């Protein structure tokens, strides 16, 4: 039995410990278009979000946010209900570490699901948000923060 477990470990170890191949930029765009639509809107929004987080103000980030905004911060979860509440509590809601993760994230590090696009290993999620009842119009927004 010990030999069998050792053999399994020898075979599986390289598979489990090897480098994970990241998706290419083209694959990310294809996934976004397939699961969320509006892949063309991803670049401008992501660039604006990075700029707002790194050099902008709380108001700049709030303008890019969908409310209510779920925030998970050091084990505490709550919903920020408005831009005013977001701006007032900005320093506690968006940590410097989260800002750095978003600023430095490469497209090949993004994770795409039907819920949106995860940046910085889930530090923030962005997604298209419907502008009308039929969702024929939408815009990208910050939809979740996980410090």
Backbone as CSV, one residue per row, in Angstrom:
resi,resn,N_x,N_y,N_z,CA_x,CA_y,CA_z,C_x,C_y,C_z
1,UNK,0.821,-1.190,0.000,0.000,0.000,0.000,0.863,1.250,0.000
2,UNK,1.970,1.224,0.780,2.852,2.387,0.832,3.455,2.666,-0.535
3,UNK,3.826,1.589,-1.252,4.406,1.777,-2.580,3.385,2.392,-3.533
4,UNK,2.135,1.975,-3.421,1.093,2.519,-4.285,0.921,4.015,-4.031
5,UNK,0.845,4.413,-2.766,0.694,5.830,-2.433,1.904,6.636,-2.891
6,UNK,3.095,6.056,-2.737,4.309,6.730,-3.200,4.279,6.892,-4.719
7,UNK,3.846,5.868,-5.429,3.765,5.946,-6.886,2.761,7.007,-7.319
8,UNK,1.622,7.069,-6.641,0.625,8.078,-6.953,1.197,9.472,-6.698
9,UNK,1.897,9.634,-5.594,2.489,10.926,-5.267,3.531,11.336,-6.300
10,UNK,4.343,10.400,-6.744,5.373,10.701,-7.743,4.733,11.128,-9.062
11,UNK,3.638,10.490,-9.436,2.972,10.826,-10.687,2.233,12.166,-10.566
12,UNK,1.542,12.399,-9.457,0.740,13.604,-9.312,1.535,14.842,-8.942
13,UNK,2.645,14.702,-8.253,3.406,15.859,-7.793,3.769,16.819,-8.922
14,UNK,4.342,16.341,-10.030,4.659,17.297,-11.105,3.417,17.983,-11.681
15,UNK,2.302,17.274,-11.697,1.081,17.869,-12.225,0.547,18.960,-11.309
16,UNK,0.631,18.712,-10.003,0.086,19.657,-9.038,1.033,20.803,-8.738
17,UNK,2.324,20.601,-8.854,3.270,21.630,-8.472,3.823,22.399,-9.651
18,UNK,3.514,21.967,-10.860,4.028,22.641,-12.045,3.415,24.011,-12.206
19,UNK,4.020,24.830,-13.066,3.481,26.160,-13.265,2.105,26.109,-13.918
20,UNK,1.262,27.019,-13.477,-0.064,27.120,-14.052,0.029,28.052,-15.252
21,UNK,-0.424,27.586,-16.387,-0.353,28.398,-17.581,-1.491,29.408,-17.564
22,UNK,-1.123,30.678,-17.631,-2.117,31.730,-17.621,-2.756,31.854,-18.991
23,UNK,-3.970,32.339,-18.991,-4.672,32.568,-20.249,-4.043,33.764,-20.948
24,UNK,-4.042,33.740,-22.251,-3.513,34.868,-23.011,-4.516,36.016,-22.980
25,UNK,-4.073,37.188,-23.381,-4.954,38.351,-23.440,-6.130,38.091,-24.371
26,UNK,-5.867,37.438,-25.491,-6.930,37.125,-26.445,-7.942,36.160,-25.847
27,UNK,-7.464,35.188,-25.086,-8.367,34.235,-24.439,-9.230,34.931,-23.382
28,UNK,-8.637,35.874,-22.658,-9.396,36.630,-21.654,-10.518,37.410,-22.334
29,UNK,-10.180,38.133,-23.411,-11.198,38.895,-24.136,-12.302,37.981,-24.653
30,UNK,-11.935,36.827,-25.199,-12.933,35.890,-25.720,-13.848,35.411,-24.594
31,UNK,-13.269,35.129,-23.415,-14.075,34.695,-22.273,-15.024,35.801,-21.816
32,UNK,-14.509,37.031,-21.761,-15.347,38.154,-21.357,-16.517,38.310,-22.328
33,UNK,-16.222,38.276,-23.609,-17.279,38.445,-24.610,-18.294,37.316,-24.514
34,UNK,-17.821,36.100,-24.346,-18.692,34.937,-24.275,-19.563,34.942,-23.021
35,UNK,-18.982,35.261,-21.866,-19.715,35.161,-20.606,-20.436,36.448,-20.204
36,UNK,-19.865,37.598,-20.564,-20.389,38.864,-20.065,-20.822,39.840,-21.152
37,UNK,-20.236,39.688,-22.343,-20.454,40.675,-23.392,-19.609,41.912,-23.145
38,UNK,-19.568,42.796,-24.105,-18.853,44.073,-24.008,-17.380,43.932,-23.635
39,UNK,-16.692,43.007,-24.270,-15.249,42.887,-24.046,-14.529,44.158,-24.461
40,UNK,-15.048,44.860,-25.459,-14.430,46.107,-25.911,-14.458,47.174,-24.820
41,UNK,-15.418,47.116,-23.927,-15.514,48.085,-22.834,-14.594,47.792,-21.665
42,UNK,-14.013,46.603,-21.639,-13.154,46.214,-20.519,-11.917,47.100,-20.415
43,UNK,-11.186,47.280,-21.498,-9.946,48.071,-21.471,-10.155,49.485,-20.939
44,UNK,-11.053,50.249,-21.556,-11.213,51.621,-21.063,-11.624,51.671,-19.590
45,UNK,-12.520,50.762,-19.187,-12.955,50.779,-17.792,-11.817,50.399,-16.859
46,UNK,-11.096,49.341,-17.188,-10.004,48.903,-16.326,-8.937,49.990,-16.205
47,UNK,-8.617,50.656,-17.286,-7.648,51.753,-17.230,-8.148,52.892,-16.354
48,UNK,-9.425,53.230,-16.467,-10.000,54.298,-15.657,-10.042,53.904,-14.179
49,UNK,-10.377,52.651,-13.896,-10.397,52.179,-12.506,-8.997,52.228,-11.908
50,UNK,-8.007,51.773,-12.654,-6.622,51.832,-12.159,-6.222,53.270,-11.867
51,UNK,-6.517,54.169,-12.806,-6.163,55.567,-12.610,-6.854,56.122,-11.360
52,UNK,-8.140,55.834,-11.212,-8.895,56.336,-10.070,-8.348,55.798,-8.750
53,UNK,-7.998,54.521,-8.716,-7.488,53.923,-7.484,-6.088,54.422,-7.128
54,UNK,-5.261,54.650,-8.129,-3.870,55.022,-7.865,-3.701,56.527,-7.665
55,UNK,-4.306,57.337,-8.523,-4.067,58.780,-8.446,-5.329,59.593,-8.221
56,UNK,-6.470,58.949,-8.219,-7.728,59.669,-8.094,-8.187,59.824,-6.658
57,UNK,-9.408,60.275,-6.538,-10.025,60.508,-5.236,-11.097,59.456,-4.981
58,UNK,-11.631,59.479,-3.789,-12.740,58.587,-3.442,-13.920,58.831,-4.374
59,UNK,-14.154,60.078,-4.722,-15.261,60.415,-5.628,-15.030,59.806,-7.015
60,UNK,-13.776,59.818,-7.488,-13.459,59.224,-8.790,-13.789,57.731,-8.798
61,UNK,-13.449,57.046,-7.725,-13.721,55.611,-7.633,-15.223,55.374,-7.484
62,UNK,-15.890,56.193,-6.702,-17.337,56.049,-6.505,-18.089,56.166,-7.821
63,UNK,-17.622,57.018,-8.711,-18.274,57.189,-10.008,-18.194,55.922,-10.868
64,UNK,-17.254,55.045,-10.538,-17.058,53.812,-11.297,-17.671,52.601,-10.599
65,UNK,-18.455,52.840,-9.571,-18.951,51.790,-8.686,-20.460,51.622,-8.793
66,UNK,-20.907,50.363,-8.731,-22.337,50.045,-8.666,-22.718,49.873,-7.197
67,UNK,-23.814,50.504,-6.805,-24.281,50.414,-5.418,-25.618,49.702,-5.374
68,UNK,-25.893,48.939,-4.315,-25.043,48.729,-3.157,-23.802,47.903,-3.515
69,UNK,-22.688,48.222,-2.873,-21.410,47.565,-3.120,-21.087,46.618,-1.975
70,UNK,-21.032,45.297,-2.238,-20.615,44.360,-1.197,-19.127,44.535,-0.913
71,UNK,-18.787,44.657,0.370,-17.392,44.795,0.779,-17.106,43.770,1.860
72,UNK,-16.031,43.019,1.664,-15.531,42.089,2.670,-14.181,42.636,3.097
73,UNK,-14.095,43.050,4.352,-12.900,43.719,4.833,-12.435,43.090,6.133
74,UNK,-11.360,42.323,6.054,-10.782,41.681,7.235,-11.806,40.904,8.046
75,UNK,-12.606,40.102,7.368,-13.569,39.247,8.045,-14.922,39.886,8.307
76,UNK,-15.066,41.157,8.006,-16.337,41.843,8.184,-16.964,42.092,6.819
77,UNK,-18.231,41.753,6.685,-18.935,41.946,5.411,-20.075,42.932,5.593
78,UNK,-20.227,43.820,4.636,-21.323,44.766,4.661,-21.548,45.313,3.260
79,UNK,-22.676,45.980,3.064,-23.010,46.604,1.789,-22.934,48.112,1.936
80,UNK,-22.156,48.731,1.070,-22.093,50.191,1.020,-23.251,50.623,0.134
81,UNK,-24.161,51.394,0.679,-25.425,51.676,-0.006,-25.373,52.830,-1.003
82,UNK,-24.416,53.751,-0.859,-24.419,54.931,-1.729,-23.006,55.451,-1.969
83,UNK,-22.901,56.300,-2.978,-21.616,56.940,-3.272,-21.178,57.797,-2.091
84,UNK,-22.116,58.473,-1.453,-21.795,59.324,-0.294,-21.182,58.487,0.833
85,UNK,-21.795,57.353,1.130,-21.275,56.460,2.174,-19.902,55.920,1.768
86,UNK,-19.743,55.577,0.496,-18.472,55.076,-0.026,-17.370,56.111,0.159
87,UNK,-17.643,57.351,-0.255,-16.646,58.411,-0.146,-16.266,58.671,1.306
88,UNK,-17.233,58.674,2.188,-16.992,58.942,3.610,-16.077,57.873,4.234
89,UNK,-16.229,56.627,3.797,-15.488,55.511,4.397,-14.403,54.949,3.485
90,UNK,-14.057,55.670,2.443,-13.136,55.183,1.399,-11.837,54.598,1.955
91,UNK,-11.202,55.282,2.873,-9.906,54.829,3.401,-10.005,53.454,4.061
92,UNK,-11.148,53.146,4.635,-11.337,51.825,5.250,-11.815,50.785,4.252
93,UNK,-12.478,51.232,3.187,-13.071,50.304,2.224,-12.076,49.780,1.193
94,UNK,-11.150,50.613,0.778,-10.180,50.234,-0.247,-8.783,50.366,0.355
95,UNK,-8.163,49.235,0.642,-6.837,49.262,1.260,-5.752,49.565,0.228
96,UNK,-4.610,49.991,0.712,-3.471,50.246,-0.173,-3.056,48.957,-0.887
97,UNK,-3.137,47.834,-0.192,-2.775,46.550,-0.812,-3.713,46.240,-1.982
98,UNK,-4.996,46.526,-1.816,-5.959,46.301,-2.889,-5.671,47.219,-4.067
99,UNK,-5.368,48.470,-3.788,-5.012,49.410,-4.852,-3.808,48.899,-5.642
100,UNK,-2.804,48.428,-4.939,-1.590,47.927,-5.597,-1.879,46.687,-6.435
101,UNK,-2.710,45.780,-5.928,-3.061,44.579,-6.682,-3.756,44.932,-7.992
102,UNK,-4.676,45.864,-7.937,-5.404,46.252,-9.142,-4.471,46.978,-10.106
103,UNK,-3.638,47.859,-9.575,-2.736,48.635,-10.424,-1.733,47.760,-11.158
104,UNK,-1.307,46.693,-10.528,-0.260,45.854,-11.122,-0.787,44.610,-11.833
105,UNK,-2.080,44.365,-11.780,-2.635,43.145,-12.389,-2.466,43.165,-13.905
106,UNK,-2.021,42.052,-14.421,-1.857,41.852,-15.855,-3.095,41.135,-16.375
107,UNK,-3.406,41.338,-17.642,-4.585,40.679,-18.219,-4.523,39.165,-18.054
108,UNK,-3.345,38.601,-18.137,-3.227,37.151,-18.033,-3.529,36.659,-16.617
109,UNK,-3.627,37.587,-15.645,-3.936,37.227,-14.264,-5.416,37.402,-13.924
110,UNK,-6.179,37.939,-14.872,-7.603,38.147,-14.619,-8.334,36.810,-14.634
111,UNK,-9.380,36.719,-13.828,-10.227,35.535,-13.814,-11.621,35.965,-14.244
112,UNK,-12.152,35.289,-15.236,-13.457,35.646,-15.789,-14.470,34.554,-15.463
113,UNK,-15.624,34.970,-14.963,-16.737,34.044,-14.737,-18.021,34.753,-15.144
114,UNK,-19.123,34.076,-15.031,-20.400,34.700,-15.373,-20.769,35.800,-14.376
115,UNK,-20.063,35.874,-13.248,-20.294,36.925,-12.252,-19.532,38.198,-12.568
116,UNK,-18.486,38.106,-13.385,-17.682,39.275,-13.698,-16.225,38.910,-13.885
117,UNK,-15.374,39.915,-13.722,-13.933,39.748,-13.878,-13.280,40.031,-12.533
118,UNK,-12.506,39.071,-12.067,-11.789,39.197,-10.808,-10.403,39.762,-11.083
119,UNK,-10.022,40.753,-10.294,-8.702,41.370,-10.410,-7.975,41.192,-9.079
120,UNK,-6.687,40.871,-9.162,-5.897,40.741,-7.937,-6.348,39.597,-7.073
121,UNK,-6.560,38.433,-7.686,-7.004,37.238,-6.958,-8.278,37.489,-6.159
122,UNK,-9.197,38.233,-6.735,-10.488,38.473,-6.095,-10.537,39.711,-5.223
123,UNK,-9.475,40.529,-5.233,-9.487,41.754,-4.427,-10.641,42.648,-4.840
124,UNK,-10.874,42.735,-6.128,-12.047,43.455,-6.630,-12.661,42.660,-7.771
125,UNK,-13.950,42.858,-7.962,-14.682,42.285,-9.089,-15.303,43.435,-9.849
126,UNK,-15.215,43.347,-11.165,-15.870,44.308,-12.043,-16.782,43.527,-12.973
127,UNK,-17.814,44.196,-13.469,-18.762,43.516,-14.362,-19.584,44.556,-15.099
128,UNK,-20.149,44.158,-16.235,-21.115,45.037,-16.894,-22.393,45.090,-16.052
129,UNK,-22.924,46.295,-15.892,-24.139,46.513,-15.118,-25.193,47.078,-16.067
130,UNK,-26.376,46.509,-16.020,-27.455,46.919,-16.932,-27.904,48.351,-16.663
131,UNK,-28.143,49.076,-17.766,-28.625,50.450,-17.679,-30.128,50.551,-17.885
132,UNK,-30.748,49.479,-18.383,-32.197,49.503,-18.611,-32.781,48.126,-18.312
133,UNK,-34.088,48.052,-18.294,-34.785,46.817,-17.927,-34.400,45.637,-18.810
134,UNK,-34.260,45.854,-20.100,-33.946,44.764,-21.021,-32.453,44.442,-21.053
135,UNK,-31.661,45.275,-20.411,-30.204,45.120,-20.367,-29.585,45.234,-21.769
136,UNK,-30.264,45.949,-22.640,-29.714,46.164,-23.975,-28.582,47.194,-23.936
137,UNK,-28.525,47.963,-22.859,-27.436,48.908,-22.624,-26.836,48.585,-21.265
138,UNK,-25.506,48.662,-21.194,-24.838,48.404,-19.926,-23.551,49.217,-19.858
139,UNK,-22.983,49.251,-18.672,-21.689,49.893,-18.472,-20.900,49.055,-17.464
140,UNK,-19.580,49.120,-17.556,-18.730,48.403,-16.613,-18.712,49.145,-15.288
141,UNK,-18.634,48.386,-14.190,-18.594,49.000,-12.862,-17.851,48.092,-11.888
142,UNK,-17.355,48.701,-10.842,-16.802,47.979,-9.705,-17.993,47.414,-8.951
143,UNK,-18.033,46.087,-8.745,-19.227,45.469,-8.145,-18.969,44.744,-6.827
144,UNK,-17.686,44.594,-6.437,-17.392,43.932,-5.163,-15.950,44.220,-4.773
145,UNK,-15.715,44.346,-3.466,-14.372,44.576,-2.933,-14.105,43.537,-1.851
146,UNK,-12.929,42.940,-1.886,-12.542,41.913,-0.923,-11.110,42.180,-0.450
147,UNK,-10.986,42.991,0.594,-9.658,43.339,1.121,-9.137,42.213,2.000
